[in-house]
Amino acid sequence: MKRNVFIAMMVLFFGVLAAKADNDRVVSKDKLPVAAAKFLADNFANNKISYVKEERDFLEKNFEVVFTDGSKIEFQRNGEWKEVDCRYSEVPAAIVPELIRKYVKEHYPAEKILQIDRDRHDYEIRLSNRLELTFDKNYNIIDIDD
C-alpha cells in the first residue's frame, strides 16, 4: 500500500513539474541578465528588438531575443550567449572565435557565417551556402553537413 501511495505521489509530482515546464513568457529588455544586455549593446546596438522571451524548462531558464529583421539570440540564465542566428546577415565577427573565422575564410572565402551555436562540447556554424560546420572546443573541424 505504501508503495502505491509513493508511486501515485511521484506521478503527481512529475505531472505538476511537466505542466510547469515550457512556461514561456514575453518580458521587457531590462529583465535580461547584465551580461546579455552588454552583449546586445556591444554587438547589436543598431538592431531593433521585437521582443524578449523568458523560457523556463524544468530547472532551466533561458532568454531569447528576437529582432525585427527575424534574427534571434538565445542566452543562458547567466547571460552568456548560446546561439546567434542572423538569418540573412553575417554574424558579427567579434562573436566568432578567431580560429573558426580563419578556417571559414581559408576554405569558404565567398561565404558568410549566418548562425553560430555553442554548447559545452562544440561550436556549430551555418554558412550562407547552407553548409553546417561543427568544431570541437579546440576549434578543430569535426563534421561538415550539407
C-alpha positions in Angstrom: 0.0 0.0 0.0 2.8 2.4 0.9 4.4 1.6 -2.4 1.3 2.5 -4.3 0.9 5.8 -2.5 4.6 6.6 -3.1 4.2 5.9 -6.9 1.0 7.9 -7.0 2.7 10.9 -5.4 5.7 10.6 -7.8 3.4 10.6 -10.8 1.6 13.6 -9.4 4.9 15.4 -8.7 6.2 14.8 -12.2 2.9 15.7 -13.7 2.9 19.1 -12.0 6.6 19.6 -12.9 5.8 18.8 -16.6 2.9 21.2 -16.5 5.2 24.0 -15.2 7.8 23.2 -18.0 7.6 25.1 -21.2 6.4 28.2 -19.3 7.4 30.9 -21.8 6.5 34.5 -21.4 7.4 37.8 -23.0 9.4 40.1 -20.7 10.9 43.5 -21.0 14.5 44.0 -22.1 15.5 45.1 -18.6 14.8 41.5 -17.3 17.8 40.3 -19.3 20.9 39.4 -17.3 23.6 42.1 -17.2 26.0 40.0 -19.4 23.2 39.6 -22.1 22.4 43.3 -22.1 26.1 44.1 -22.5 26.4 41.6 -25.3 23.5 43.2 -27.1 24.9 46.7 -26.6 28.4 45.6 -27.9 27.3 43.6 -30.9 23.7 44.5 -31.9 23.3 48.2 -30.9 21.8 49.1 -34.2 19.2 46.3 -34.3 15.7 46.9 -33.1 14.3 44.4 -30.7 10.9 42.9 -31.5 10.5 41.0 -28.2 12.4 39.3 -25.4 11.1 35.9 -24.2 11.9 34.2 -21.0 11.9 30.4 -21.4 11.5 28.1 -18.4 12.1 24.3 -18.8 12.1 22.3 -15.6 15.1 23.7 -13.7 16.5 25.8 -16.6 15.8 29.4 -17.5 16.9 30.9 -20.8 16.2 34.1 -22.7 15.5 34.6 -26.4 15.8 38.0 -28.0 14.2 38.4 -31.4 14.9 41.4 -33.7 12.5 43.0 -36.2 14.6 41.6 -39.1 14.0 38.0 -37.8 17.4 37.5 -36.3 17.5 36.0 -32.8 19.8 35.3 -30.0 19.4 32.7 -27.2 21.0 33.4 -23.8 21.6 31.1 -20.9 20.4 32.1 -17.4 23.8 33.8 -16.6 23.6 35.9 -19.8 26.1 34.0 -21.9 25.0 33.6 -25.5 24.1 30.1 -26.6 23.0 30.7 -30.2 23.1 33.7 -32.6 21.1 33.3 -35.7 21.3 36.3 -38.1 19.3 34.7 -40.8 20.1 37.0 -43.7 23.1 39.0 -42.4 26.5 38.0 -41.2 27.1 37.1 -37.5 29.3 39.9 -36.0 33.0 38.8 -36.3 33.6 39.6 -32.6 31.3 36.7 -31.6 33.0 34.0 -33.8 36.3 32.6 -32.4 39.3 33.7 -34.4 40.3 30.1 -35.4 36.8 29.4 -36.8 36.8 32.7 -38.7 40.2 31.8 -40.1 39.1 28.3 -41.2 36.0 29.7 -42.9 37.9 32.4 -44.7 40.5 29.9 -45.9 38.1 27.1 -47.0 35.0 29.1 -47.9 36.1 32.6 -48.8 32.9 33.7 -50.6 30.6 32.5 -47.7 29.4 34.4 -44.6 28.6 32.9 -41.2 24.9 33.3 -40.7 24.5 31.3 -37.5 26.6 30.1 -34.6 25.6 27.8 -31.8 27.7 26.7 -28.9 27.4 24.2 -26.1 29.8 22.5 -23.7 31.2 20.2 -26.3 31.3 22.1 -29.6 30.6 25.1 -31.9 28.3 24.7 -34.9 28.1 27.3 -37.6 25.9 27.6 -40.7 27.3 29.4 -43.7 25.4 31.4 -46.4 25.6 28.4 -48.7 23.6 26.4 -46.0 26.7 24.2 -45.2 26.9 23.4 -41.5 30.3 23.0 -39.9 31.0 21.6 -36.4 34.1 22.4 -34.4 35.3 20.9 -31.1 36.2 23.1 -28.2 39.8 23.3 -29.6 38.3 24.7 -32.9 39.2 21.6 -34.9 36.7 20.8 -37.6 34.8 17.6 -36.7 31.8 17.5 -39.0 30.6 19.0 -42.3 26.9 18.7 -43.1 25.1 19.9 -46.2 
